[in-house]
Amino acid sequence: MEHMPQPDQQGAQPEPFQRAQDSCQLREGPSSATFNVDIAARSHSGNGALAREDHFLVVRAKRSLEIEGTNLPEVALPRRFDEIAYGMLVAAGMNGMPAAELASTMAVCKLIELVVNTPDWNMRMNRRSAAIVMRRMRERFLQVDEALKQRTEEEPGLIGMSATLTVACSLGPDLFVGHIGDSRAYLLRGDELHQLTRDHTLAQALIDAGIGEAENAIVRGMRRVLTGALGTARLKVEPEVQRFRLSDGDQLLVCSNGIVDAVDEATIGSILRGAGAADEACRALVETAISGGGDSVTVLLARYSFP
């Protein structure tokens, strides 16, 4: 219940706008619109690749309210409210499987369809709204999986069609990452590069079980063997959904396995630290990967500057 303002000791009433001002505190902290995000993406189908198996998307979503007229004092209510979210995603069709290009295309389009048709967009985060965002992200992965499976039921020639999907969405300092497959999300904070996602591959399963080491040639060869993807009944669909808190100066990288296979993490970190802008870093990463024999290379990078 709202606390009613009381007269002071002399019996005077509060300033006329005081209660209006108290009731119009619609947010805590700075608007996400005040956070500067330098964002870029690049993709290359690789050396001699006939089809583009990777597809990416970068989006900017905005909710805005601008007051055209009011008799409230300006100190009571700001003239406009803005919130801005940024989304990055990469989907990759499984190499060597039927309709790999179609699978990644469908995954991107279906996900955006689900987002656009969401009846309420949570554009201001607290514990409850963050939990809703994470639940919805997981549900959307499952719905994309179902859409791919439905397509193969309608067209038996597409049986085996599947895709990996890695999604990152930031709203101010709040970052949500959804993932299944072998693309990756990294966060560069200062000089340290942190892998945010876990590979759903046989190689990672062997490492987790303590059977092999990441540097082992046999284990590395298992990186292309997926244990999780969307669209096929023979692989698990257990999307990984996480929430992180961003800091000023952070760099968020989302990339396909073509980058990971061709560029080591030390080089990735060095390129991110040395580039003057997000697009420059993306270009350098793609060129390095392609020169190293990488195929189906996709990188998306966001650099955050906070007020």
C-alpha positions in Angstrom: 0.0 0.0 0.0 1.3 3.4 -0.9 2.5 5.5 2.0 0.4 8.7 2.3 2.5 11.9 2.6 1.9 13.7 5.9 1.9 17.4 6.7 5.0 18.8 8.2 5.1 20.2 11.7 3.8 23.5 10.6 0.8 21.9 9.0 2.0 22.7 5.4 1.1 20.2 2.6 3.9 18.7 0.4 4.7 20.2 -2.9 1.8 19.6 -5.4 3.9 17.3 -7.6 5.4 15.3 -4.8 2.9 12.4 -4.9 2.8 12.3 -8.7 6.6 12.2 -8.7 6.6 9.3 -6.2 4.0 7.3 -8.2 5.9 7.7 -11.5 9.1 5.9 -10.4 8.6 3.3 -13.2 12.1 1.9 -13.2 15.2 1.5 -11.1 18.6 2.3 -12.5 19.4 3.6 -16.0 17.3 2.7 -19.0 18.8 0.0 -21.3 18.6 2.6 -24.1 21.6 4.4 -22.4 23.8 1.4 -22.8 26.0 1.7 -25.9 26.4 -1.6 -27.9 28.8 -1.9 -30.9 27.5 -4.9 -32.7 28.6 -6.7 -35.9 28.5 -10.0 -37.7 30.2 -11.8 -40.6 29.8 -15.1 -42.3 31.7 -17.2 -44.9 30.6 -20.4 -46.5 34.2 -21.7 -46.5 36.7 -23.1 -48.9 34.8 -24.7 -51.7 31.5 -25.2 -49.8 28.5 -25.5 -52.2 25.8 -24.7 -49.7 25.5 -22.2 -46.8 24.8 -24.3 -43.7 25.2 -21.4 -41.2 22.6 -18.7 -40.9 22.8 -15.8 -38.5 20.6 -13.0 -37.3 21.3 -9.8 -35.4 18.2 -7.8 -34.1 17.5 -4.7 -32.1 14.1 -4.6 -30.3 12.8 -1.3 -28.8 10.0 -0.4 -26.6 9.3 3.3 -26.4 6.8 5.7 -24.9 6.9 9.4 -25.7 4.6 11.8 -24.0 3.0 14.2 -26.4 1.1 16.2 -23.8 0.4 16.4 -20.0 -0.2 18.9 -17.3 2.1 17.1 -14.9 5.3 19.0 -14.1 8.3 17.8 -16.0 10.0 16.8 -12.7 7.2 14.3 -12.1 7.4 12.4 -15.3 10.1 12.1 -17.9 9.1 13.0 -21.5 9.9 9.6 -22.8 10.8 6.0 -21.8 13.0 3.7 -23.9 14.2 0.2 -23.5 16.4 -1.5 -26.1 17.3 -5.2 -26.3 19.8 -6.8 -28.7 19.6 -10.3 -30.0 22.2 -12.4 -31.8 21.9 -16.0 -33.0 23.6 -18.5 -35.2 21.9 -21.7 -36.5 23.9 -24.4 -38.3 22.6 -27.3 -40.3 24.3 -30.6 -39.6 27.1 -31.2 -42.1 26.4 -34.1 -44.4 22.8 -34.5 -43.3 19.8 -33.9 -45.6 18.8 -30.3 -46.2 21.3 -28.7 -43.8 20.8 -25.3 -45.3 17.0 -25.6 -45.0 17.3 -26.8 -41.4 19.2 -23.7 -40.3 17.0 -21.4 -42.2 13.9 -22.9 -40.6 15.4 -22.7 -37.2 16.0 -19.0 -37.5 12.7 -18.1 -39.1 10.6 -20.2 -36.6 12.4 -18.7 -33.6 11.7 -15.1 -34.8 8.1 -16.0 -35.6 7.7 -17.2 -32.0 9.4 -14.1 -30.5 7.3 -11.7 -32.6 4.1 -13.4 -31.6 4.9 -13.2 -27.9 1.9 -11.2 -26.4 4.0 -9.4 -23.8 7.7 -8.5 -24.1 9.6 -8.3 -20.8 11.8 -5.2 -21.2 12.7 -4.6 -17.6 14.4 -7.3 -15.6 13.8 -8.4 -12.1 13.9 -11.9 -10.6 10.4 -12.8 -11.8 10.7 -11.4 -15.3 14.1 -13.0 -15.8 12.7 -16.4 -14.8 9.9 -15.9 -17.4 12.5 -15.0 -20.1 14.5 -18.1 -19.4 11.4 -20.4 -19.4 10.2 -18.9 -22.7 13.6 -19.3 -24.3 13.7 -23.0 -23.4 10.1 -23.5 -24.7 11.0 -21.8 -28.0 13.9 -24.2 -28.5 11.5 -27.1 -28.1 9.0 -25.5 -30.5 11.7 -25.0 -33.1 12.6 -28.7 -32.6 9.0 -29.7 -33.1 8.7 -27.5 -36.3 11.7 -29.3 -37.9 10.4 -32.7 -36.9 6.9 -31.8 -38.3 8.5 -30.8 -41.7 10.3 -34.2 -41.9 7.1 -36.0 -41.2 5.5 -34.1 -44.2 8.5 -34.7 -46.4 10.2 -38.1 -45.7 13.1 -37.2 -47.9 14.2 -34.7 -45.3 14.5 -37.3 -42.5 17.7 -36.6 -40.6 17.4 -32.8 -41.1 18.6 -31.0 -38.0 20.3 -27.9 -36.8 22.2 -26.5 -33.8 21.2 -23.1 -32.4 22.9 -20.6 -30.1 21.1 -17.5 -29.0 22.2 -14.5 -27.0 19.9 -11.7 -25.9 21.0 -8.7 -23.8 18.9 -6.0 -22.2 21.0 -3.5 -20.4 23.4 -5.5 -18.1 21.2 -8.7 -18.3 22.4 -11.4 -20.7 20.4 -14.5 -21.6 22.0 -17.3 -23.5 20.2 -20.3 -25.0 22.2 -23.1 -26.7 22.1 -26.6 -28.2 24.8 -28.1 -30.4 28.5 -27.2 -31.1 28.4 -23.5 -31.8 29.6 -21.4 -28.9 29.2 -18.2 -26.9 32.2 -16.5 -25.3 32.6 -13.5 -23.1 35.8 -11.5 -23.1 36.1 -9.6 -19.8 39.4 -7.7 -19.4 42.1 -10.1 -20.6 40.1 -13.3 -19.9 38.1 -15.2 -22.5 35.3 -17.3 -20.9 33.3 -20.0 -22.7 29.7 -19.5 -21.7 28.2 -22.5 -23.5 29.0 -26.2 -23.2 29.4 -28.3 -26.4 26.9 -31.0 -27.0 29.4 -33.3 -28.7 30.8 -36.7 -28.1 34.2 -35.0 -27.5 32.8 -33.0 -24.6 31.1 -36.1 -23.2 34.4 -38.0 -23.2 36.1 -35.0 -21.4 33.3 -34.7 -18.9 33.5 -38.5 -18.2 37.3 -38.2 -17.6 38.0 -40.6 -20.5 39.9 -38.1 -22.7 41.6 -34.7 -22.8 40.7 -31.8 -25.0 44.2 -31.9 -26.6 43.9 -35.6 -27.6 43.7 -36.1 -31.3 41.0 -38.8 -31.0 38.9 -36.6 -28.7 39.3 -33.6 -31.1 38.0 -35.9 -33.9 34.8 -36.4 -32.0 34.0 -32.7 -31.9 31.9 -33.1 -35.0 29.8 -35.9 -33.5 26.8 -34.2 -31.9 24.9 -35.4 -28.9 22.3 -32.7 -29.0 20.5 -30.9 -31.8 17.1 -29.7 -33.0 15.0 -31.7 -35.4 16.0 -35.3 -35.1 14.6 -38.0 -32.8 18.0 -39.7 -32.4 19.5 -36.8 -30.5 18.6 -35.3 -27.2 16.8 -31.9 -27.1 17.9 -30.4 -23.7 18.6 -26.7 -24.4 21.0 -25.0 -22.1 19.6 -21.7 -20.9 21.6 -19.3 -18.7 21.5 -15.8 -17.3 24.6 -13.6 -16.9 25.4 -10.1 -15.7 27.3 -8.0 -18.1 30.0 -5.4 -17.1 31.3 -2.3 -18.8 33.8 -3.2 -21.5 32.6 -6.8 -22.0 32.7 -8.4 -25.4 30.2 -11.1 -26.3 31.1 -13.4 -29.1 28.7 -16.0 -30.7 30.3 -18.2 -33.3 29.8 -21.4 -35.3 32.0 -24.4 -34.9 33.9 -23.3 -38.0 35.6 -20.7 -35.9 36.3 -23.1 -33.0 37.8 -25.7 -35.3 40.2 -23.3 -37.0 41.1 -20.7 -34.4 42.4 -21.4 -30.9 41.0 -19.5 -27.9 44.3 -17.6 -27.3 44.1 -16.2 -30.9 40.4 -15.4 -30.5 41.1 -13.4 -27.3 44.0 -11.6 -28.9 41.9 -10.5 -31.9 39.0 -9.3 -29.7 41.4 -7.3 -27.5 43.3 -5.8 -30.4 40.4 -4.8 -32.8 39.3 -1.2 -32.8 35.6 -2.0 -33.5 33.3 -5.0 -33.5 33.2 -5.2 -37.3 37.0 -5.1 -37.5 37.2 -8.0 -35.0 34.6 -10.1 -36.9 36.5 -9.6 -40.2 39.8 -10.6 -38.6 38.3 -13.7 -37.0 36.7 -14.9 -40.3 39.9 -14.2 -42.3 41.9 -16.1 -39.7 39.5 -19.1 -39.8 39.3 -19.3 -43.6 43.1 -19.1 -43.9 43.3 -22.0 -41.5 41.0 -24.1 -43.6 37.8 -23.4 -41.8 34.4 -24.1 -43.4 31.0 -22.5 -42.7 32.4 -19.7 -40.5 30.1 -17.3 -38.7 30.9 -14.8 -36.0 28.7 -12.3 -34.2 30.2 -9.8 -31.7 28.7 -7.2 -29.3 30.8 -4.8 -27.3 29.2 -3.1 -24.3 29.8 0.3 -22.9 27.7 1.1 -19.9 26.7 4.5 -18.4 
